[in-house]
Amino acid sequence: MKCLLMIVTAPAILVLTIFVWLCTGLIYISGLVLGLLSTIIALLGVAVIITYSPQNGVILLGIAFLISPMGLPLAAIWLLGKVQNLKFAIQDWMYG
């Protein structure tokens, strides 16, 4: 019976492993691109605060924070860690 469960869970572990690898690569690439983009938007936000409208400048700074490596990419890293913990929990449960 345990052998049958190992055979059934092996593809799930494989899929989770490939998913974690792909997401790690995507997070690395998007962190680099979005980090550069957030710098440009933050500079634009400061310029808008000084010259045009404080409200629009604050909105741009908020957007810059969300796409910076400390915003949404960090939330994606946290979620990816939870998926990886699930994979390890399944492995520990099945293979001891």
N, C-alpha and C positions, 0 to 999 in steps of 0.2 A: 504494500500500500504506500509506504514511504517512497519507494522507487517511482511509483506512478506520479506522486505529487512532485517529485524532483523533475520528472520529465515535463510535467505541465508548467511548472514555474520557471524553468530554464528560459523559454522564449520571452517571458515577461521581464526577467532580469536582463536579458540581452537587449530588449527594446529600451528599457530604462537606462542602461549603460550608454547606448548609442544616443539617446535623447539628451543625456547629461553632457556628453562630449560635444554634440552639435550646439547645444545652448551655451556651453562655456565659450566656444569659439565665437558665436554670435555676440555674446555679451562683451567679449574682449574687443571685437571690431567696433561694435556700436559704442562702447565706452570711449574709444579713441575718437571716433568721428563726432559723437555728440559732445565730448569734452571740448573739442575745437569750436563747434557750433555754439555751445553755451557761452564760451568766452566772447565770441563775436556779438551774440545777443546781449550779454551783460554790458559790454562796452556801449552798444547802441542804447540800451536802457538808461545808462548813466547820462549819455548825451541827450536823450529825450527828456530826462528829469531836469537837466540844467537849462535846456533851450526851449522846450515846447510845453509839455504837460506832465506834471508830477504823477498824475494818476496813470497815464499811459506808460510812463517810465517804470513805475512800480509793477505794472502788469508784465512788462518785458523782463524785469528782474525776476519775477516769479516764474515765468516760463524758462528763463535761463537756469534757475535753480532746479526745476523739475527735470530738465534734460541733462543737467550736469551729472558727473559720476556719483554725486551724493544724493541724487533724487531717485528717479524711476529705475535707473540701472542697478542701484543698490537694492531696491525692492525686488528686482528680478534675480539678483544674486541670492537674496534671502530665500526666495521661493525655490530656486534651483537647489539650494542646500536642503530644503525640506524634501524635495523629490529624491535627492541622493540618500537622505536618511531613510526614506521608505524603501529604496532599493537595498540598502544594507540590512534593514530590518527583515526583509523577505529572505535575503541570503542567510542571515544568522538563524532565522527560524527553520529554514529548510536544510541547510548544510551544517548546522551546528556550529 
